Amino acid sequence: MNRYAIHVYCDECAAPHPMGVSVVLNDGPAERTSISTHYAGKTVPAILTLMLRNPVKCPKTGKVFQQGDSNHIYIAPIVG
């Protein structure tokens, strides 16, 4: 099992932002990829489904948003 950081794409400033949380996954990707790409045809783990409901604050605009498109939510392995 490996630990993964979750990043979400902000539609307001057109940049990805870290959610500031990590998850442990059995079948995570070797490099950063979207949830929809990695779990295409598979069931998304419950822990990720829960995390996707969390709001994120854009550091550039200050707006709080929730990214509902799994094509714009990324998981990336944490090295070290």
Beta strands, then each sheet from edge to edge (+ up, - down):
strand 1: 2-10
strand 2: 15-25
strand 3: 33-34
strand 4: 56-57
strand 5: 64-65
strand 6: 73-77
sheet 1: 2+ 1- 6+ 3-
sheet 2: 4+ 5-
end
